[in-house]
Amino acid sequence: MTPERFALLTRRHRECLRGVKALKGSKEIAIELGLGKSTVDSYLAEAVRLLGARNRRDAALALAEHEAVEGAPASDQVPEIEENPTPDKIIPNSAGLVFEPAAMPVTISPDGSTVGGAVKDGHVQTSSRLLLPIRRRGQTRNEMTVAERLLWVPTIAIALAIGFGMLATGLDVMTRVIGRVSHLAG
């Protein structure tokens, strides 16, 4: 792989390949970089294509070797944006021309809540009125108390009993309808 091929890689390509080199999966890399798993997969597929590697592991090893020989990678630094960049400078490394957006400050009230919910570990946790006995997207764990969990046990049991009762009633009605139709036809 030539140095020109490595010059085509953006900062995100390199970060994703470094994650692969560190034996991380796409999901772990996505969480670390604040991206979606499919976005990481597309960065890695593009990096493999740009380098002409067989797979993402080979691309990651080639990048590590290249960085060891060349020293610190130049594309990890924020590029200077020209006043009127030419198309050949935009297309090969177009993602390198865009700066990362600055993080929006979160306004926190004295009680620790925000417009969207409480802030925990730097993430806004939405608070719902009804805590469900399942973990939802974005939650690290279910934060229900023991009493709340115990209240859900009879609630779920009653819902299941009602559901099975409706199913049994429906089957009974269908059996009677089929019996009447077959009696009239026969």
Wavefront OBJ file of the C-alpha trace (Angstrom):
o trace
v 0.000 0.000 0.000
v 1.413 3.325 -1.043
v 1.568 6.471 1.101
v -0.842 8.114 -1.376
v -3.524 5.609 -0.400
v -3.074 6.435 3.276
v -3.393 10.138 2.449
v -6.940 9.418 1.203
v -8.052 8.324 4.672
v -9.955 10.858 6.765
v -9.616 11.266 10.501
v -12.754 9.146 11.035
v -11.397 6.370 8.799
v -8.250 6.304 10.893
v -10.121 6.368 14.221
v -12.301 3.454 13.145
v -9.297 1.466 11.902
v -7.479 2.119 15.185
v -10.513 0.683 16.984
v -10.289 -2.455 14.829
v -6.565 -2.668 15.620
v -7.499 -2.515 19.326
v -9.767 -5.561 18.720
v -12.971 -3.575 19.255
v -16.190 -4.384 17.458
v -18.153 -1.891 15.378
v -20.582 -1.292 18.223
v -17.783 -0.498 20.691
v -16.089 1.828 18.203
v -19.414 3.538 17.523
v -20.017 4.173 21.225
v -16.463 5.445 21.708
v -16.682 7.851 18.755
v -20.297 8.866 19.296
v -21.397 7.441 15.939
v -23.910 4.870 14.787
v -22.802 1.277 14.226
v -23.765 1.448 10.545
v -21.738 4.658 10.170
v -18.667 2.938 11.621
v -19.224 -0.029 9.297
v -19.423 2.293 6.290
v -16.241 4.141 7.345
v -14.443 0.825 7.686
v -15.722 -0.508 4.346
v -14.627 2.701 2.633
v -11.211 2.564 4.314
v -10.745 -1.041 3.160
v -11.686 0.001 -0.385
v -9.398 3.054 -0.358
v -6.427 1.054 0.909
v -7.120 -1.918 -1.324
v -6.987 -4.257 1.671
v -8.657 -7.675 1.883
v -10.607 -6.868 5.047
v -10.850 -4.383 7.888
v -8.255 -6.223 9.983
v -5.655 -6.036 7.194
v -6.476 -2.349 6.691
v -6.074 -1.673 10.425
v -2.725 -3.486 10.564
v -1.507 -1.646 7.451
v -2.491 1.714 8.971
v -0.708 0.872 12.227
v 2.419 -0.078 10.306
v 2.214 3.078 8.176
v 1.767 5.292 11.272
v 4.695 3.583 13.002
v 6.933 4.308 10.014
v 5.655 7.811 9.295
v 5.178 8.963 12.892
v 2.075 10.897 13.918
v -0.534 10.938 11.150
v -0.972 14.339 9.535
v -4.673 13.877 8.771
v -5.574 13.787 12.490
v -4.844 17.495 12.660
v -7.614 19.919 11.746
v -7.105 20.850 8.097
v -6.978 24.423 6.968
v -9.879 25.246 4.687
v -9.057 27.243 1.612
v -11.235 30.152 0.522
v -12.202 28.420 -2.770
v -11.074 24.794 -2.678
v -10.752 23.045 -6.001
v -12.931 19.971 -6.665
v -9.950 17.598 -6.634
v -9.231 18.700 -3.067
v -12.848 18.302 -1.973
v -13.651 14.858 -3.348
v -10.775 12.661 -2.069
v -10.912 13.978 1.475
v -14.234 15.770 1.634
v -14.971 14.615 5.188
v -11.685 16.200 6.303
v -12.942 19.641 5.276
v -15.774 19.606 7.795
v -15.076 20.543 11.396
v -16.716 18.669 14.237
v -19.620 20.682 15.672
v -19.083 22.093 19.118
v -21.040 20.424 21.905
v -24.143 22.313 22.939
v -24.141 23.325 26.598
v -26.845 21.676 28.694
v -28.789 24.052 30.940
v -29.193 22.496 34.356
v -31.682 23.753 36.938
v -30.853 23.777 40.669
v -32.572 20.407 41.189
v -30.286 18.779 38.586
v -32.965 18.382 35.930
v -32.994 19.705 32.391
v -35.667 20.258 29.801
v -35.239 16.679 28.565
v -34.534 15.054 31.937
v -31.731 14.691 34.465
v -28.075 14.737 33.462
v -26.108 11.622 34.426
v -22.578 10.894 33.266
v -22.800 13.749 30.760
v -25.948 12.333 29.094
v -29.470 13.664 29.440
v -31.652 10.957 30.967
v -35.307 11.393 30.086
v -37.642 10.801 32.951
v -40.892 9.042 32.226
v -43.932 9.087 34.451
v -44.345 5.316 34.218
v -41.260 3.212 34.752
v -41.436 0.078 32.628
v -39.829 -3.192 33.733
v -37.612 -3.247 30.638
v -34.445 -1.383 29.732
v -34.958 1.196 27.004
v -32.485 2.534 24.434
v -29.925 4.829 26.010
v -30.355 3.475 29.536
v -27.411 1.790 31.145
v -29.690 -0.175 33.476
v -33.238 -0.269 34.790
v -33.431 2.003 37.824
v -36.684 0.742 39.345
v -36.915 0.140 43.069
v -37.747 -3.279 44.477
v -41.286 -2.104 45.321
v -41.861 -0.898 41.746
v -40.621 -4.201 40.379
v -42.882 -6.142 42.758
v -45.882 -4.076 41.609
v -45.196 -5.099 38.024
v -45.411 -8.847 38.803
v -49.199 -8.946 39.489
v -49.813 -6.370 36.749
v -48.155 -8.594 34.156
v -49.903 -11.697 35.563
v -53.328 -9.997 35.303
v -52.580 -8.805 31.752
v -51.586 -12.352 30.740
v -54.732 -13.823 32.345
v -56.929 -11.327 30.495
v -55.101 -12.068 27.228
v -55.487 -15.835 27.590
v -59.138 -15.385 28.618
v -59.783 -13.366 25.462
v -58.018 -16.019 23.384
v -60.069 -18.838 24.947
v -63.308 -16.888 24.420
v -62.397 -16.211 20.796
v -61.635 -19.882 20.162
v -64.922 -20.900 21.807
v -66.883 -18.464 19.631
v -65.080 -19.665 16.484
v -65.824 -23.300 17.398
v -69.524 -22.503 17.834
v -69.674 -20.551 14.533
v -67.965 -23.382 12.630
v -70.344 -25.913 14.272
v -73.418 -23.917 13.273
v -72.157 -23.359 9.709
v -71.364 -27.058 9.266
v -74.782 -28.012 10.777
v -76.582 -25.685 8.326
v -74.521 -26.902 5.363
v -74.938 -30.581 6.189
l 1 2 3 4 5 6 7 8 9 10 11 12 13 14 15 16 17 18 19 20 21 22 23 24 25 26 27 28 29 30 31 32 33 34 35 36 37 38 39 40 41 42 43 44 45 46 47 48 49 50 51 52 53 54 55 56 57 58 59 60 61 62 63 64 65 66 67 68 69 70 71 72 73 74 75 76 77 78 79 80 81 82 83 84 85 86 87 88 89 90 91 92 93 94 95 96 97 98 99 100 101 102 103 104 105 106 107 108 109 110 111 112 113 114 115 116 117 118 119 120 121 122 123 124 125 126 127 128 129 130 131 132 133 134 135 136 137 138 139 140 141 142 143 144 145 146 147 148 149 150 151 152 153 154 155 156 157 158 159 160 161 162 163 164 165 166 167 168 169 170 171 172 173 174 175 176 177 178 179 180 181 182 183 184 185 186
